[in-house]
Amino acid sequence: MGNNSSYAMLQWALSRVGGILVTINPAYRIEELISTLRIVGVKHLFAVPRIRTSSYLEMLASKLPDLKNSARGEIQDPNLPELRNLIVVDNQDAYRGELTKLDMKPVIDWREVIMWREDTRESTIVRDTAASLTKDDLVNMQFTSGTTGMPKAVQLTHHNLLNNGISIGRCMRLTNKDVVCNVPPLFHCFGLVLGNLAAWVHGAAIVYPSEVFHAPSIVNAVMEEKCTALHGVPTHFLGVLSEVDKRRKEGENVDMRTLRTGIAAGTSTPIGLMKQLISELNLRDLTNAYGMTETSPVSFQTTPDDPIIKRVETCGKVSPHVKAKVIDPNGNIVPVGKPGELCVAGYLVQKGYWKDEEQTNIAMKKDEEGTVWMHTGDEGVLDEDGYLSIVGRIKDIIIRGGENLFPIQIENTLHTNPDIRESAAVSVPDKVFGEVVGAWIVRAPGSSITREDVRRTVAEGMNPQNAPSWVWFVGEDFSSELPKTASGKIMKHVLRKWSKELAEKGIGAVST
């Protein structure tokens, strides 16, 4: 399912009756979907007929032959032995023709599910179940975005998510007068928690501009619904800025003045982009947040009261009721201002990965005092005032001749050049230095920036050792776009593979 009101209703209902909402990326192909559903043993599958060109009913029918033979509530397919119900969410009645064509007998209409009937055996069961719930019961399972290629099912409780939503909304100063334009996908914790829950617990309204990202719909929604908050990752915000600029050049009066706040998160937000959002979209109280699915997700966030330099250059301070530390490879806390692995502890830490004790024990470690620390895998720096800067994934650090180079710092320098729209810095194997810097560049519209220009931007903006030895232009040298997860994170492991292959062919070398 994409972003829609039925998704929100499902989130509310399952949390009330003790169900576990397993959020699924609608971009999955059928094999990925079946594998994911099988991991956690999904019993009830809610689906829309289609999003854009993807027909989910056809996909399911192609791999689940029992859908033509089962009775409602009695699906028995060996591919998904736990699955019993398929509920189709379609408020426009667009799917009935497809159902007839596909001969899918066990399908249940969403509207039948949401019809509440008092004084029935089912309603009594629901009320009894709701009364027995505890704060530590599971309410949501989300799959990690898989930037490493190995997604895992994260177990999150009522206590995890509700408290995180309260904390997030307080940092944004949300009230019942706010209207949040919730752009990030609801299958991800950004849309589900930073968007939905943070708004609901503070009485704010939610607007879903479209099922999937569509910049024109976002601009329309902000103006028509007078939205006061806008959430997104850098890719989303870049699209909105381009749409606003395009319309204004065409003479349209694009009024975004109702906006005041929002959250920029999901991946590192370039400093220049943060400043642009504040100046061009009126997001004067925009907050920056850091987190991960395993921590519900936010553990650090800026507030409108923070100095502007801290709001655009850091992820803020640690959230209330959360502990954080930065450690070296031996587990020792590093001095202030020194990089190390960020670890967090508190109410927000997941229960563990579903049926994966090995990975749980690697990521979550108990100290001598019994505190469970989530090892984030992110390289961070805490300054003397307690503000966090993320300098990269530990696995993404480029080790050139024994010196650690941090991709985020290189990317921030690249983004000072207006000819560069997006960038990603990765390691490339090198016979002399072990690794050198490779840069993937998305040119700004109309730009003719060269490889040498890219290298010069870094060499003049920071230590020249950070300057890329290899540069590839997206849409020219290899791929038509940067590989990203559905939540907007660049998949560095894919870029490293491509970089190695291209470098071995001599493609992308920079003249020095």
N, C-alpha and C positions, 0 to 999 in steps of 0.2 A: 504494500500500500504506500501511496505517496502521502503528502501532507493534506489532510482534510479533517472536517469536523467529526467524522465517524471515528477516526483514529483517536481523537481526544476523548470521545465518549467511551471508547474501549479502554483507554487508560484509566479513566475514572471507575468504570464498572468493575474491572478486574481487581483493582486495588481494594474495592469495597467487599468483594466476595471471596477474597483469598486466592484468586487466580494469579498466575505468573505470566506477565506480558513478555513474550520473546520477540524482540524487534528484528526484522529482516530487511536487508538491503534490496529494494526492488530492482536494482540493476543486475542481480544475480541471474545467471543462466540456470537452466533447469537442473543440471548436475550439481552445481553449487548449492542450489536451493534444497534439493533432496538430501545432500550431505549434511547441511546445516540443521535441517529439521530432524534428521536421524540422530545427530549428536545429543540433542537435549530431549528427544522423545516427544515432540509436539503432538498433541491430541486434537486440537481444534485450529484449523487454518483459516484465517480471514484474508481475503484477497479481493482486489479490484479486477474487473475484466481485462483492462489494458491501461497502460500509460504510454503515450506516444505510439511507437510502432511495436511495442512489446505486448503480445497477447498472452496473458498468464493462464487463461483457461486452455488455450491450445497447448501451451507448454506442459501443463499438468496432465492433460489428456494423452499427450504423446508418451509419457513415462509411467503413468499410473492407470493401467488398463482396467483395474477393478472399479474405476469411477463409472464405467458403463454397466456394471452388474450389481453394485451394492445398493442397499436400501439406505435411506437417510439415517445418519447416526451410526451406521454399521459398516463404514468403509473397512475393507480387509485387503490391503495391498502389501505384498511382501517387500516392496521398495521402502515403504514407511509403515512398519508393523504397528506403531502406536497411534497412527492417525485414525480418527473416527469421524470427524465432521469437516466439511468444506463450506464455509459461509462466504457468499459473494456480496460485496459492498458495492452497490451501484444505484445511486439516487436518481439516475436518468433513464433507467430501464433499457440501457443499451445492450445488455448482455443476453437477453432472453432468446434472441435469434441465434446467437452463438451456442447457447446451451442446447437448443433443439438440434442444431447441426452436429454438435459433438456428442449428443446423446449421453449427457452427464446426469444421471438420475439422482444421486445423493445430495445434490447441491441444496443448501438452505439459503433463503433470502435474508439479508441483513435485517430488513424491517420486521421479520418474524421474531428475530432474536431480541430486538429492543422493545417489543410490546410487553409491558409489565402487567402481570395479572395478580391481583391480591387474592388472599385466601385460597391459595393452591398449595399442593405439597411442595412444589418447587420454590415458591416464595418463602415458605417456612424454613426450608433448607438454607436458602440464601441468608435469611435473617439470623439463623443459628450460627452459620459459618462466620458471618460478619462479626458477631458478638464474641467469637472465640479467637479472633486474630490477635497477634502480638506484634510489637514493633520490630522484632527480629525475624519475622517471616519474610521469605522471598517475595518480591513484588515484580521484579524485572530481571531479565537476562539479556545482556547485550554482547554482541561479538566484537572483539577488538578489531580495529580497522584493518589490521593486517599489513602495515607498512613494512613489516619484516617477512610477509608472506605466510605467516602462521597464526591465523585467527584462533581465539579461545573464547569460551563462553564465560562471561563475568557475571557473578551472582550478587545482586543488589537488593537491599531490604528497604522496608518502609522507613526505618530509622535513618538509613543512609541518605535516601533521596529527599525526603521531606525536609530534613534539617539543612541539606545543601541548598535546596530551593529557597528556604527562608534566608539563609546567609547571602546568597546571590542577589536576591531582590532588595535586601537592605543596602548592599553596596551601590545598587542602582537608584536607591530611593524611590522604589516603585510604590504607587498608591492606587486606590480605586479610580483615580482620574486618568490613569495611563492606559494607552493602547499599544500593545507590543506587536510589531510586524515580525512574525516568526518565520524566518527564511530557511535556516538549517533543517536538514531532514529529521523527521521524528523518529526514525529508526536509530538515530544517533543521540547520545546523551546531550549534545548541544541543543537540539530542538526539543527533546523530551523533558529535560530538567532545567537548563538555563532559560529555555523558552517557556514551555507550558507551566511547569511546577512553580518556577520563580514568580510568574505572573499570577497564577491562581491563588497562591498562599497570601498574596498581598492585594487581592481583589482587582487586579488589572485585567483588561480585556485582551483577547488574542485574535490576531488576523493572520490567516494563511493565504498569501497572495496567489499561490499556484501549487499544484501537486509536486512539481519539481522546479528547480531554479529557472526563473524567467524574468530577466531584468525589467522589461516593460511592465509586467504585472506588478512588480514590487513598487515601481515608481507610481503607478496608478493607485495601488492600495494605500500608500502613504498619503497621497493627496486626498483621495476620496474618503478614507476612514479617519483622516487626521491623526495618523499614528504619531506617538511620542517617543517610541523606541524602535530601533532597528538592529537586529542581530545578523552576524555573518562572519565568514572567513574571508581572507584577502581576495580570493577569487570572486566571491559574491559582491564585495564592495567595489572592486574594480569594474565589474559589470554594471553596477548601479551608477557609478560615476560616469562611465562611458555613455550610458543611456541618457542621463541628465544633460550631459554636455551636448550630445547629438540633438536632443529636443530644443535646447536653448539656441543652438546655432540655426535651427529651423524656424526660430521665432516664437516657440511655445513658451508660455509663462509657467515654468515648472517651480511650484512653490513647496519647498520642503521645510518651511520654517516651524512646523509643528513638532518636528523632531528635536529631542534634547539629549537622549541617552541611548544606550545599546551596549552590546558586548562584541568586541573583536577577539576572536579566539580560534581554536581548532588547529592553528599552525602559527609560526612566527609571523607577526604583522610588521612589515617594514616601517621604520620611523616616519619616513616621508608620507606614507599612506595614512598613518594615524593622524598626522597634522592636516592632511587634505580632507579627511572625513570631518574633522572638527570645523574646518574653515568653509568647506563647500556644501556639506549636508547639515550644518547647524548642530552637529552632535557634540555640543559643548561639554556634556557630562558623560561622554563615551568612556566606558571602562574596558580595561584589558584584563583578561583572565587566563590563568594557567590551570590545567588539570589533565586528568586521564580517566578513561572509562572506569578503571579499577578504584578510583577515589570519588566516585559519585556525581560529578567529576571534579569540581573546582576546589583547589586547595590554596590558591593565591589569587587576589583580585585587587585592582586599583579602585579608588573611590573618587568622586568629583572634588573632594577636598585635597587630594594629593597634588603636589606641585606639577605643573604641566610637563616638565622634563621627566618626572618619574612616571607619569601616565603614558607617555609615548615611548619611553625607553625601557620600562620594566613591566613585570607582571603584577606589581603591587606587593603587599605584605601578606603574611600567612593569615588564613581565615580564622574566625573565632572558633575555639574549642578544637583546634588542630595544632599538632606539633610538627616541626620540620627540622631537618639537619642536612648538611652537605658533607659527604665523606670521601676519603681516598680509597683506593682499591683494597686496603687492609682493614677498612671499617672505621678508621680514625676520623674524627671531625676535623675538617680543614680550617685554617684561619680565615677570618673575614676577608672577603675580596678575592679569595682563591677558588678556582673551579674544582668541582667534584660531583659525585653522583647525588642527586636530590632524593631524599627519603622523607616520607610523610607518615604520620600516625594520627589516630583519632577515630571518632564516630564514622567518618566517611569511607574508611577502608572496606573493600568488598569482603564477602564471606570466603571467597576463594574461587578458583576456576572450576566449573562444573566437571565432576568426575575426572579431574586432572591433578592429582595430589603432587606429582613431581613438579609441574610448573608452578603450582601454588607455593610449594616450599622454596622454590628458587626466588620467587618474587616477594614473598611475605616472610619476614624473619623476626623472631621474638628475641628481645634483648634480656639482660640479666634481671631487669625489673618487671618483666612480663609484658612489656609494650610491644605490640606487633607493628613493625615498620614495613610500609610498602616501598620497595626499591623501584623507582620510576624508570631507570635506564636513561634518564635525561641528565645532561651535564649542566649544572647550574652554579650561579655565583650569588651569594648574599652580601649586600653592602652593609656599611656600619649602621644604617638606619633600618635594616631589615627588609629592604626591597630585593626582590628576586629578579635576576636576569637569566634566561635560558640561553646557553651558548651552543647547544646542539644535542643530538642523540649521541650517547657514548659510542655506539656502533658507527656513527657517521663522521666522527672526528678524523681529520686527515693528518697522518703522521709523516711529515716531510723531513727527511734527514734527522729523525729523532725529535723534531719539534711539533707540538700539537697545534694544528690550525683548525679554527672553528668555522664551519660552513655558514652559520647564521651571521657572523660578523662580516664574512666576505659578501654574503647576499645583501646585507644592509648597505654596504659600501657600493655595491653594484646599483642598488636602487636609488642612489643619489644622482645617477645619470638619467635624465628624462627620456633618453632614447631606449631605455630598457623598461619593459612592462612587467616581466616576471623573470626570475632567475632561480637556479639551483646549483649549488656547488657540491661536488662529490670528489672522492679520491679516485685517482687513476694510477695503476701500477707503473713503476718507473725503475729502470735498472740501476740508476745512480742514487736516487734519493729514497727508494723504496716506494714512496707515493708522492704524487704531485697533484695540484689542483686542476680539476676540470670544471668548466662552467657551461651550463645549459641556459640559453638565452631566448626569451620571447621578446622580439622587437616591439617597440611602441608603434602604433599606426603611422606610416609614412617614414619610418626611420630606416636609414641605410648604414647603421653602425657596423663597423668591421671587427674582426677578431682582435686586431691590434688595439682598437679603441676600447674594447672590453678589458683587455689586459691592462691598458694604461689607466683606466678608471680605478682599478684596484691598486696598482703600483703607486699611484699618486695619493691615494686615500688612506693607505695603511702600510704596514711593513711589506716591502716588495716580495718577500717570500710567499705571501698570500696570493700573488698575482697568478692567474690561471696559465698553465702551459698548453692547455687544450680548451677550445671553445667550439660549441656546436649551437647552431641556430635552429630552433624548433620550427618545423615546417619547411626546412631547407635541407638540412644534413641527414635527417633520419625520420623522426616521428612528426606527425602533424600537431601534436599537443603534448604537454608534460603529463606523464602518467600520474594519476591521483586516485586516492581512495574516494569513496562517495562523500566523506566528510571534508574533502578539500585538501588533505595532506598529500604532499608530493612523495611518491614512492621511491625513495632514494636507492633501495636495493635494485630496482629495475634500472634506474639511471646508471648505477655502477656497472651493471652487466653490459648495457649498451655502450658505455664509455670505453670499457676494456676492449670490446669488439671493434669499435671504430678506431681506437688508438692503434690497435694491432695492424690495421689497414692504412695507417698514416693519415686518416681523415680528421681534420680539426686542429692540427698543430698550429701554434701561434708563433709567428716570426719574432725574434727578440734581437 
